[in-house]
Amino acid sequence: MTAPILFNDKKHLGKFSLIWLDQNANLSKDIEQRLRSIINHLKQFQDIEQCHQYIEQSLEQNRLILIVNDEFGKIIIPHIHYIDKLLSIYVYYSDNNIDKQWSSKFQKIKSVVVDIDELISEIKKNFKIQRKLEESFAINGYSLHNQSRTRLNIPFLLSQIFLDSLLRLESNENDQNNLIRYLQHEYEN
C-alpha cells in the first residue's frame, strides 16, 4: 500500500463536490465547464487509490458526487458505497457494452450511461433535487410537534444575530479586493 496522500483543497466555498474517476480523466474544456456550471468544485482522478483517499479524507459536511467509468467503478464502488458523504454515483461507459447487473447492487448508483449529454443531464436533474433536500434540512432542522409556539428556535435566532452582525460590519476597499481575489481563485475555471 502506498503512503497516504494529503489533499489540501478542503477549503472550497460549496458544500458539494463533483469527482471524476477515469484513467482518461482529461476532460475537454466544454465538458468541464458544463459540469462546473452544476457544481463548481470538480476534482479529477486517474488513480483509484488517490480517489479513494480523497473521498475518505474529505470533510464530513462535504457532499460528494462521483462519476466513474465502468472498469474503475467495479473496483472502487464496493469499497466506498457505504460512505455517508458520498451522495450519488454515476457510471459512465465509453462504449455500448453496458453491464447493469453489477450496478444494481448499489443503491447510490443513480445512472449508468453511455452518452455524455445524458450524463450531464442526469447529474443536473438529480443535483437540483439533492440541493433542495439539503436546504430543507438546514431550514427545518427541528421538530415542530415537540415545541410550543412560544419557545424560541435557537438556531434560527443565532443565524439572525449573525446576519445582523455581518450587515453592521464596515468594509473598506481592501476587504472588497480580498473578496474579489478569493472568489477569482475559487472560480478560476
Secondary structure, DSSP 4 states (H G I P E B T S, - for coil): -PPPPPP-----S-SEEEEEE-TT----HHHHHHHHHH-S-EEEES-HHHHHHHHHHS-TT-EEEEEEEHHHHHHHHHHHTT-TTEEEEEEE-SSS---HHHHTT-TTEEEEES-HHHHHHHHHHHHHHHHHHHHHHHHT-S-STTS-TTS--HHHHHHHHHHHHHHH----HHHHHHHHHHHHHHT--
